Amino acid sequence: MKTKHLCLLGLLFFVTSYLLFSKVLPPIQEPIDFAHWFNLVGACLLLSFNNVFPKSKINSIASVVTFLGVIAHIGLCTIDFIMSSFGNDELAKEALSHQISITPFILYPFVIVGPSLLFVGLSIHALHFIRTKTISALMVIVASPVIGFSFFVLKNGVYMLLSCVVFVLGLGLLLYDLEREKK
């Protein structure tokens, strides 16, 4: 399988996870937490973007940041898998949430800051194309913080999903343009 295909598969898995997170679809999370599985696999496959973008100093920084973001997504999904294993036991979920919230070396790298590094890293990759593929690059760069804003501040799943679709489309268009230039 080509790296381009891994990138596209990652985008598909990632946007599917956000479709499930947004609760636009009827709940299909039982007995498996599909949203976090799709997110986990999607994030890991998005690491393939480190290999398709041209090599430069910006790309090197973006690759490291993207890699750290994928690690953080793996940690966050693991926490969420553990949380979902409690089922309807709200006391156990609250106890785990409290423990995580008072443990800075888990809270910051895996819940608050770390997962956003995936978006930051891919946005830095897109920044490389700001002059040549302005619209696609801006789709990624602008949608990236909007995803977090819609989730953490607005707490609106539909806005989160729409911003993720714009983010994914921007990356997809950049990938398409790169493939077209190779021919």
N, CA, C and O of each residue as an XYZ file, in Angstrom:
732
protein
N       0.849     -1.173      0.000
C       0.000      0.000      0.000
C       0.897      1.239      0.000
O       1.862      1.320      0.760
N       0.573      2.181     -0.844
C       1.362      3.403     -0.945
C       1.098      4.315      0.248
O       0.048      4.241      0.885
N       2.066      5.172      0.534
C       1.936      6.126      1.635
C       0.724      7.019      1.429
O       0.023      7.355      2.384
N       0.477      7.404      0.183
C      -0.690      8.237     -0.139
C      -1.972      7.547      0.309
O      -2.873      8.193      0.845
N      -2.056      6.247      0.094
C      -3.255      5.502      0.489
C      -3.402      5.437      2.010
O      -4.514      5.485      2.538
N      -2.279      5.328      2.702
C      -2.327      5.343      4.169
C      -2.828      6.689      4.676
O      -3.594      6.758      5.637
N      -2.386      7.758      4.015
C      -2.852      9.106      4.388
C      -4.365      9.216      4.184
O      -5.083      9.690      5.064
N      -4.836      8.778      3.029
C      -6.270      8.857      2.731
C      -7.086      8.002      3.697
O      -8.153      8.412      4.155
N      -6.582      6.827      3.998
C      -7.267      5.957      4.962
C      -7.292      6.611      6.343
O      -8.296      6.541      7.051
N      -6.185      7.245      6.718
C      -6.133      7.962      7.990
C      -7.155      9.086      8.045
O      -7.826      9.271      9.060
N      -7.276      9.844      6.942
C      -8.271     10.920      6.884
C      -9.682     10.368      7.007
O     -10.523     10.945      7.696
N      -9.939      9.254      6.341
C     -11.267      8.626      6.408
C     -11.589      8.165      7.827
O     -12.676      8.437      8.337
N     -10.655      7.476      8.460
C     -10.860      7.008      9.829
C     -11.046      8.191     10.785
O     -11.902      8.163     11.670
N     -10.230      9.224     10.589
C     -10.263     10.368     11.491
C     -11.597     11.102     11.405
O     -12.199     11.418     12.431
N     -12.060     11.373     10.188
C     -13.333     12.091     10.043
C     -14.498     11.212     10.500
O     -15.492     11.722     11.016
N     -14.381      9.902     10.316
C     -15.423      8.994     10.814
C     -15.499      9.053     12.339
O     -16.591      9.037     12.907
N     -14.352      9.122     12.996
C     -14.361      9.221     14.455
C     -15.063     10.494     14.905
O     -15.812     10.479     15.882
N     -14.827     11.586     14.203
C     -15.476     12.841     14.568
C     -16.966     12.824     14.249
O     -17.755     13.486     14.923
N     -17.348     12.077     13.236
C     -18.765     11.885     12.954
C     -19.432     11.169     14.133
O     -20.543     11.519     14.534
N     -18.749     10.175     14.677
C     -19.281      9.451     15.839
C     -19.220     10.312     17.105
O     -20.155     10.289     17.905
N     -18.139     11.066     17.298
C     -18.025     11.941     18.470
C     -19.119     13.013     18.487
O     -19.613     13.386     19.550
N     -19.492     13.503     17.300
C     -20.439     14.616     17.203
C     -21.850     14.222     17.607
O     -22.686     15.087     17.868
N     -22.120     12.919     17.661
C     -23.431     12.383     17.997
C     -24.489     12.763     16.958
O     -25.677     12.824     17.275
N     -24.056     13.021     15.714
C     -24.984     13.282     14.626
C     -25.714     11.984     14.269
O     -26.900     11.994     13.938
N     -24.991     10.882     14.343
C     -25.574      9.569     14.087
C     -26.192      9.022     15.371
O     -25.829      9.445     16.468
N     -27.125      8.080     15.232
C     -27.634      7.425     16.448
C     -26.488      6.707     17.160
O     -25.529      6.291     16.510
N     -26.571      6.555     18.476
C     -25.465      5.932     19.216
C     -25.237      4.480     18.797
O     -26.148      3.653     18.834
N     -23.999      4.194     18.398
C     -23.612      2.824     18.041
C     -22.332      2.460     18.783
O     -21.492      1.722     18.267
N     -22.196      2.971     19.970
C     -20.964      2.820     20.734
C     -20.938      1.556     21.598
O     -19.912      1.265     22.212
N     -22.002      0.823     21.661
C     -22.039     -0.363     22.511
C     -21.894     -1.605     21.654
O     -22.455     -1.618     20.559
N     -21.220     -2.603     22.043
C     -20.354     -2.743     23.206
C     -18.930     -2.265     22.943
O     -18.071     -2.346     23.822
N     -18.680     -1.764     21.728
C     -17.330     -1.316     21.365
C     -17.344      0.196     21.192
O     -18.276      0.752     20.610
N     -16.329      0.847     21.691
C     -16.185      2.291     21.555
C     -15.593      2.596     20.175
O     -14.399      2.865     20.040
N     -16.458      2.547     19.155
C     -16.013      2.723     17.778
C     -15.367      4.082     17.534
O     -14.389      4.180     16.793
N     -15.907      5.129     18.152
C     -15.386      6.475     17.919
C     -13.903      6.552     18.275
O     -13.101      7.095     17.514
N     -13.550      6.012     19.424
C     -12.146      6.093     19.839
C     -11.262      5.112     19.062
O     -10.082      5.393     18.853
N     -11.800      3.979     18.633
C     -11.011      3.082     17.795
C     -10.713      3.734     16.448
O      -9.582      3.685     15.965
N     -11.735      4.345     15.842
C     -11.515      5.041     14.575
C     -10.528      6.191     14.759
O      -9.670      6.415     13.905
N     -10.646      6.921     15.872
C      -9.752      8.030     16.147
C      -8.316      7.549     16.331
O      -7.380      8.155     15.810
N      -8.150      6.474     17.065
C      -6.822      5.908     17.323
C      -6.160      5.456     16.025
O      -5.015      5.816     15.750
N      -6.872      4.674     15.237
C      -6.311      4.177     13.979
C      -6.074      5.341     13.012
O      -5.044      5.402     12.341
N      -7.038      6.259     12.948
C      -6.895      7.418     12.061
C      -5.683      8.254     12.413
O      -4.912      8.638     11.533
N      -5.507      8.540     13.702
C      -4.360      9.346     14.133
C      -3.047      8.655     13.771
O      -2.114      9.298     13.290
N      -2.981      7.362     14.000
C      -1.747      6.624     13.665
C      -1.468      6.664     12.162
O      -0.320      6.812     11.742
N      -2.515      6.532     11.362
C      -2.325      6.574      9.909
C      -1.988      7.987      9.418
O      -1.310      8.145      8.403
N      -2.460      9.011     10.135
C      -2.124     10.386      9.745
C      -0.632     10.658      9.895
O      -0.114     11.615      9.320
N       0.044      9.839     10.649
C       1.497      9.958     10.772
C       2.167      9.804      9.401
O       3.288     10.274      9.204
N       1.491      9.155      8.466
C       2.021      8.967      7.107
C       2.240     10.294      6.385
O       3.045     10.368      5.457
N       1.524     11.348      6.807
C       1.738     12.654      6.176
C       3.176     13.138      6.370
O       3.670     13.940      5.579
N       3.845     12.657      7.413
C       5.244     13.036      7.615
C       6.118     12.597      6.446
O       7.170     13.186      6.198
N       5.684     11.565      5.727
C       6.489     11.027      4.626
C       6.089     11.554      3.253
O       6.847     11.399      2.296
N       4.910     12.177      3.132
C       4.490     12.628      1.798
C       4.802     14.089      1.534
O       4.907     14.496      0.377
N       4.952     14.877      2.572
C       5.249     16.287      2.355
C       6.732     16.463      2.065
O       7.557     15.688      2.549
N       7.078     17.487      1.274
C       8.487     17.700      0.916
C       9.359     17.919      2.145
O       8.902     18.431      3.167
N      10.597     17.529      2.029
C      11.537     17.661      3.143
C      12.051     19.102      3.218
O      12.496     19.678      2.225
N      11.977     19.654      4.408
C      12.473     21.010      4.669
C      12.618     21.159      6.169
O      12.297     20.242      6.924
N      13.104     22.319      6.606
C      13.209     22.559      8.049
C      11.824     22.573      8.686
O      11.619     22.026      9.769
N      10.876     23.208      7.996
C       9.498     23.240      8.512
C       8.951     21.820      8.615
O       8.300     21.470      9.599
N       9.215     21.008      7.600
C       8.738     19.628      7.602
C       9.336     18.836      8.760
O       8.646     18.020      9.370
N      10.590     19.065      9.063
C      11.231     18.351     10.176
C      10.569     18.691     11.508
O      10.309     17.808     12.326
N      10.301     19.973     11.718
C       9.617     20.394     12.947
C       8.206     19.824     12.974
O       7.767     19.293     13.994
N       7.498     19.933     11.855
C       6.126     19.425     11.770
C       6.077     17.925     12.020
O       5.148     17.435     12.662
N       7.060     17.196     11.522
C       7.086     15.745     11.705
C       7.215     15.364     13.177
O       6.544     14.446     13.648
N       8.072     16.064     13.891
C       8.250     15.789     15.326
C       6.975     16.130     16.089
O       6.527     15.352     16.931
N       6.392     17.283     15.800
C       5.177     17.706     16.500
C       4.027     16.748     16.187
O       3.266     16.381     17.082
N       3.898     16.342     14.922
C       2.855     15.386     14.536
C       3.057     14.058     15.258
O       2.097     13.464     15.748
N       4.289     13.596     15.323
C       4.604     12.337     16.013
C       4.204     12.416     17.488
O       3.600     11.485     18.020
N       4.541     13.530     18.145
C       4.167     13.703     19.548
C       2.638     13.747     19.704
O       2.095     13.237     20.684
N       1.958     14.356     18.738
C       0.498     14.400     18.769
C      -0.126     13.033     18.626
O      -1.139     12.744     19.264
N       0.463     12.185     17.797
C      -0.048     10.817     17.642
C       0.151     10.041     18.945
O      -0.739      9.305     19.372
N       1.301     10.201     19.570
C       1.539      9.543     20.860
C       0.493      9.992     21.876
O      -0.047      9.174     22.621
N       0.209     11.281     21.903
C      -0.784     11.808     22.836
C      -2.185     11.280     22.515
O      -2.964     10.995     23.425
N      -2.506     11.151     21.226
C      -3.806     10.579     20.855
C      -3.920      9.131     21.330
O      -4.980      8.703     21.786
N      -2.837      8.392     21.221
C      -2.843      7.007     21.707
C      -3.120      6.998     23.211
O      -3.928      6.201     23.687
N      -2.454      7.882     23.962
C      -2.685      7.966     25.405
C      -4.100      8.383     25.744
O      -4.721      7.811     26.640
N      -4.622      9.392     25.023
C      -5.983      9.864     25.282
C      -7.006      8.779     24.974
O      -7.948      8.577     25.741
N      -6.828      8.084     23.866
C      -7.754      7.001     23.521
C      -7.685      5.890     24.559
O      -8.710      5.300     24.902
N      -6.498      5.600     25.060
C      -6.359      4.584     26.109
C      -7.129      4.997     27.356
O      -7.829      4.181     27.956
N      -7.004      6.252     27.743
C      -7.762      6.761     28.892
C      -9.257      6.617     28.633
O     -10.005      6.189     29.512
N      -9.689      6.972     27.433
C     -11.113      6.885     27.104
C     -11.601      5.441     27.027
O     -12.750      5.158     27.367
N     -10.741      4.526     26.584
C     -11.115      3.107     26.603
C     -11.315      2.628     28.036
O     -12.271      1.912     28.335
N     -10.410      3.026     28.911
C     -10.540      2.654     30.327
C     -11.824      3.252     30.895
O     -12.567      2.581     31.611
N     -12.077      4.512     30.570
C     -13.286      5.186     31.044
C     -14.533      4.445     30.565
O     -15.459      4.237     31.349
N     -14.575      4.047     29.304
C     -15.760      3.361     28.783
C     -15.899      1.957     29.358
O     -16.992      1.392     29.352
N     -14.798      1.387     29.856
C     -14.887      0.046     30.451
C     -15.679      0.047     31.753
O     -16.123     -1.005     32.214
N     -15.858      1.239     32.350
C     -16.642      1.338     33.580
C     -18.141      1.251     33.322
O     -18.929      1.127     34.260
N     -18.537      1.315     32.050
C     -19.955      1.202     31.718
C     -20.760      2.324     32.342
O     -20.489      3.501     32.107
N     -21.758      1.950     33.145
C     -22.640      2.940     33.787
C     -22.188      3.316     35.190
O     -22.910      4.015     35.901
N     -21.032      2.876     35.594
C     -20.529      3.173     36.941
C     -19.972      4.605     36.975
O     -18.777      4.833     36.788
N     -20.868      5.548     37.218
C     -20.495      6.971     37.195
C     -19.521      7.333     38.310
O     -18.700      8.235     38.141
N     -19.599      6.647     39.445
C     -18.665      6.920     40.542
C     -17.237      6.555     40.149
O     -16.297      7.294     40.440
N     -17.084      5.427     39.494
C     -15.749      5.004     39.049
C     -15.207      5.962     37.984
O     -14.026      6.309     37.999
N     -16.078      6.388     37.057
C     -15.660      7.345     36.032
C     -15.217      8.657     36.669
O     -14.206      9.238     36.274
N     -15.975      9.113     37.650
C     -15.637     10.363     38.337
C     -14.318     10.225     39.093
O     -13.505     11.150     39.108
N     -14.110      9.073     39.716
C     -12.860      8.848     40.445
C     -11.667      8.865     39.481
O     -10.631      9.452     39.789
N     -11.812      8.226     38.327
C     -10.733      8.235     37.335
C     -10.501      9.652     36.801
O      -9.357     10.088     36.670
N     -11.573     10.358     36.496
C     -11.448     11.740     36.016
C     -10.737     12.617     37.042
O      -9.875     13.425     36.698
N     -11.108     12.446     38.291
C     -10.471     13.232     39.356
C      -8.984     12.905     39.454
O      -8.152     13.805     39.566
N      -8.655     11.622     39.411
C      -7.252     11.210     39.503
C      -6.438     11.781     38.352
O      -5.315     12.247     38.548
N      -7.002     11.745     37.160
C      -6.305     12.301     35.994
C      -6.137     13.812     36.150
O      -5.088     14.365     35.822
N      -7.183     14.475     36.655
C      -7.128     15.936     36.775
C      -6.116     16.417     37.820
O      -5.663     17.559     37.754
N      -5.761     15.570     38.770
C      -4.769     15.977     39.781
C      -3.382     15.397     39.494
O      -2.472     15.497     40.318
N      -3.237     14.792     38.316
C      -1.952     14.206     37.934
C      -1.446     14.928     36.690
O      -1.743     14.512     35.570
N      -0.681     16.011     36.877
C      -0.268     16.847     35.736
C       0.498     16.104     34.653
O       0.369     16.444     33.477
N       1.293     15.097     35.014
C       2.082     14.405     33.984
C       1.226     13.462     33.142
O       1.727     12.866     32.188
N      -0.045     13.318     33.477
C      -1.006     12.621     32.608
C      -1.937     13.643     31.961
O      -2.201     13.583     30.760
N      -2.429     14.577     32.766
C      -3.410     15.549     32.296
C      -2.892     16.376     31.119
O      -3.557     16.454     30.086
N      -1.728     16.987     31.256
C      -1.245     17.892     30.207
C      -0.795     17.170     28.938
O      -1.221     17.551     27.848
N       0.051     16.141     29.039
C       0.507     15.534     27.780
C      -0.545     14.687     27.070
O      -0.484     14.541     25.850
N      -1.514     14.121     27.805
C      -2.455     13.204     27.164
C      -3.883     13.717     27.062
O      -4.690     13.119     26.350
N      -4.222     14.802     27.748
C      -5.597     15.296     27.704
C      -5.664     16.733     27.193
O      -6.439     17.026     26.283
N      -4.875     17.618     27.759
C      -5.020     19.040     27.452
C      -4.166     19.474     26.262
O      -4.699     19.986     25.278
N      -2.872     19.279     26.337
C      -1.973     19.816     25.312
C      -1.643     18.788     24.229
O      -1.706     19.095     23.039
N      -1.300     17.602     24.631
C      -0.762     16.602     23.710
C      -1.575     16.314     22.466
O      -1.034     16.394     21.364
N      -2.870     15.976     22.594
C      -3.631     15.642     21.381
C      -3.699     16.783     20.365
O      -3.797     16.537     19.162
N      -3.648     18.019     20.838
C      -3.694     19.134     19.889
C      -2.414     19.212     19.062
O      -2.398     19.851     18.009
N      -1.349     18.576     19.520
C      -0.097     18.596     18.753
C      -0.244     17.916     17.393
O       0.460     18.268     16.447
N      -1.150     16.948     17.289
C      -1.390     16.323     15.991
C      -1.894     17.376     15.005
O      -1.424     17.447     13.869
N      -2.850     18.189     15.444
C      -3.392     19.240     14.589
C      -2.349     20.320     14.312
O      -2.244     20.822     13.193
N      -1.585     20.670     15.333
C      -0.539     21.681     15.170
C       0.518     21.186     14.176
O       0.935     21.930     13.288
N       0.942     19.946     14.325
C       1.952     19.388     13.421
C       1.482     19.365     11.977
O       2.227     19.744     11.073
N       0.256     18.923     11.756
C      -0.264     18.888     10.390
C      -0.482     20.299      9.849
O      -0.352     20.535      8.648
N      -0.813     21.229     10.733
C      -0.943     22.634     10.308
C       0.414     23.213      9.923
O       0.508     23.992      8.974
N       1.455     22.844     10.643
C       2.807     23.303     10.287
C       3.199     22.734      8.925
O       3.805     23.427      8.107
N       2.850     21.466      8.686
C       3.085     20.891      7.356
C       2.370     21.743      6.301
O       2.952     22.076      5.268
N       1.111     22.091      6.564
C       0.317     22.871      5.603
C       0.888     24.265      5.408
O       0.784     24.834      4.322
N       1.486     24.816      6.449
C       2.088     26.149      6.366
C       3.150     26.210      5.265
O       3.371     27.261      4.663
N       3.792     25.095      5.013
C       4.794     25.009      3.945
C       4.197     25.391      2.584
O       4.918     25.844      1.694
N       2.868     25.206      2.422
C       2.207     25.423      1.134
C       1.397     26.718      1.080
O       0.616     26.914      0.149
N       1.568     27.599      2.057
C       0.721     28.785      2.161
C       0.802     29.683      0.922
O      -0.178     30.349      0.588
N       1.926     29.714      0.248
C       2.071     30.570     -0.945
C       1.575     29.895     -2.217
O       1.043     30.561     -3.105
N       1.743     28.595     -2.312
C       1.418     27.899     -3.559
C       0.019     27.289     -3.568
O      -0.633     27.257     -4.612
N      -0.435     26.817     -2.449
C      -1.753     26.190     -2.339
C      -2.507     26.836     -1.171
O      -2.871     26.181     -0.194
N      -2.723     28.126     -1.313
C      -3.209     28.964     -0.217
C      -4.516     28.467      0.387
O      -4.624     28.349      1.607
N      -5.491     28.179     -0.433
C      -6.815     27.802      0.096
C      -6.739     26.484      0.851
O      -7.266     26.380      1.959
N      -6.100     25.486      0.279
C      -5.976     24.187      0.954
C      -5.210     24.331      2.264
O      -5.599     23.771      3.288
N      -4.117     25.088      2.218
C      -3.313     25.285      3.429
C      -4.114     26.013      4.496
O      -4.074     25.636      5.667
N      -4.842     27.050      4.102
C      -5.652     27.795      5.072
C      -6.785     26.947      5.648
O      -7.162     27.119      6.807
N      -7.326     26.034      4.844
C      -8.370     25.138      5.357
C      -7.833     24.347      6.544
O      -8.516     24.199      7.558
N      -6.623     23.846      6.417
C      -6.003     23.064      7.492
C      -5.650     23.961      8.676
O      -5.964     23.646      9.824
N      -5.000     25.068      8.385
C      -4.489     25.953      9.441
C      -5.619     26.578     10.255
O      -5.516     26.675     11.477
N      -6.690     26.998      9.597
C      -7.804     27.639     10.305
C      -8.686     26.606     11.007
O      -9.109     26.821     12.142
N      -8.962     25.495     10.341
C      -9.860     24.488     10.924
C      -9.250     23.820     12.146
O      -9.972     23.392     13.047
N      -7.935     23.729     12.181
C      -7.255     23.057     13.288
C      -7.635     23.626     14.657
O      -8.089     22.861     15.508
N      -7.473     24.932     14.915
C      -7.875     25.441     16.229
C      -9.390     25.480     16.418
O      -9.877     25.435     17.548
N     -10.138     25.565     15.312
C     -11.597     25.606     15.426
C     -12.130     24.273     15.951
O     -13.132     24.245     16.666
N     -11.474     23.184     15.605
C     -11.888     21.874     16.130
C     -11.819     21.894     17.656
O     -12.781     21.527     18.331
N     -10.693     22.317     18.187
C     -10.536     22.389     19.641
C     -11.478     23.385     20.281
O     -12.054     23.108     21.334
N     -11.645     24.561     19.648
C     -12.538     25.590     20.182
C     -13.978     25.080     20.241
O     -14.675     25.294     21.234
N     -14.422     24.407     19.180
C     -15.801     23.915     19.159
C     -16.020     22.801     20.178
O     -17.127     22.628     20.687
N     -14.957     22.045     20.474
C     -15.095     20.962     21.449
C     -15.011     21.484     22.885
O     -15.887     21.205     23.704
N     -13.956     22.238     23.185
C     -13.713     22.654     24.564
C     -14.534     23.869     25.001
O     -14.994     23.925     26.142
N     -14.719     24.835     24.111
C     -15.398     26.068     24.497
C     -16.888     26.015     24.149
O     -17.742     26.198     25.017
N     -17.188     25.766     22.880
C     -18.590     25.745     22.461
C     -19.319     24.468     22.887
O     -20.538     24.460     23.061
N     -18.548     23.394     23.049
C     -19.117     22.078     23.371
C     -20.219     21.707     22.374
O     -21.302     21.252     22.742
N     -19.891     21.924     21.091
C     -20.844     21.706     20.022
C     -20.288     20.671     19.052
O     -19.320     20.938     18.339
N     -20.899     19.494     19.027
C     -20.431     18.404     18.186
C     -20.562     18.666     16.698
O     -19.736     18.204     15.910
N     -21.601     19.409     16.303
C     -21.799     19.682     14.882
C     -20.698     20.610     14.361
O     -20.142     20.363     13.290
N     -20.375     21.675     15.106
C     -19.279     22.564     14.696
C     -17.949     21.822     14.686
O     -17.106     22.044     13.816
N     -17.775     20.942     15.662
C     -16.548     20.149     15.729
C     -16.437     19.272     14.477
O     -15.370     19.186     13.868
N     -17.530     18.630     14.103
C     -17.537     17.768     12.921
C     -17.276     18.586     11.656
O     -16.471     18.187     10.814
N     -17.950     19.722     11.522
C     -17.765     20.547     10.326
C     -16.328     21.055     10.210
O     -15.757     21.063      9.120
N     -15.750     21.475     11.323
C     -14.362     21.949     11.265
C     -13.410     20.794     10.962
O     -12.399     20.990     10.288
N     -13.718     19.600     11.449
C     -12.891     18.430     11.123
C     -12.997     18.095      9.635
O     -12.002     17.724      9.011
N     -14.187     18.223      9.070
C     -14.364     17.966      7.631
C     -13.528     18.955      6.816
O     -12.886     18.564      5.841
N     -13.530     20.228      7.206
C     -12.722     21.232      6.508
C     -11.234     20.897      6.642
O     -10.486     20.982      5.668
N     -10.809     20.519      7.846
C      -9.424     20.139      8.113
C      -9.006     18.963      7.220
O      -7.955     18.997      6.580
N      -9.840     17.934      7.190
C      -9.554     16.731      6.404
C      -9.571     17.038      4.911
O      -8.725     16.540      4.168
N     -10.522     17.851      4.467
C     -10.560     18.225      3.051
C      -9.318     19.007      2.650
O      -8.765     18.791      1.571
N      -8.882     19.909      3.511
C      -7.665     20.666      3.232
C      -6.460     19.759      3.071
O      -5.680     19.912      2.131
N      -6.306     18.808      3.994
C      -5.193     17.856      3.882
C      -5.339     16.984      2.638
O      -4.356     16.699      1.955
N      -6.561     16.565      2.348
C      -6.808     15.757      1.153
C      -6.463     16.510     -0.119
O      -5.872     15.942     -1.037
N      -6.825     17.783     -0.180
C      -6.498     18.595     -1.360
C      -4.989     18.795     -1.499
O      -4.457     18.752     -2.608
N      -4.304     19.011     -0.385
C      -2.842     19.130     -0.448
C      -2.222     17.837     -0.961
O      -1.302     17.868     -1.778
N      -2.716     16.721     -0.492
C      -2.219     15.416     -0.935
C      -2.490     15.219     -2.430
O      -1.623     14.754     -3.170
N      -3.690     15.574     -2.859
C      -4.056     15.461     -4.272
C      -3.142     16.323     -5.144
O      -2.653     15.873     -6.181
N      -2.916     17.573     -4.711
C      -2.041     18.469     -5.481
C      -0.619     17.927     -5.566
O       0.020     18.022     -6.613
N      -0.120     17.356     -4.467
C       1.226     16.785     -4.481
C       1.311     15.614     -5.455
O       2.295     15.482     -6.183
N       0.293     14.770     -5.472
C       0.286     13.627     -6.397
C       0.192     14.088     -7.847
O       0.834     13.524     -8.732
N      -0.607     15.108     -8.075
C      -0.772     15.631     -9.436
C       0.538     16.232     -9.934
O       0.863     16.110    -11.115
N       1.290     16.876     -9.052
C       2.564     17.487     -9.453
C       3.615     16.419     -9.791
O       4.510     16.661    -10.601
N       3.502     15.245     -9.170
C       4.478     14.176     -9.444
C       4.313     13.611    -10.835
O       5.260     13.060    -11.396
N       3.123     13.737    -11.403
C       2.868     13.136    -12.736
C       3.360     13.990    -13.856
O       3.218     13.621    -15.022
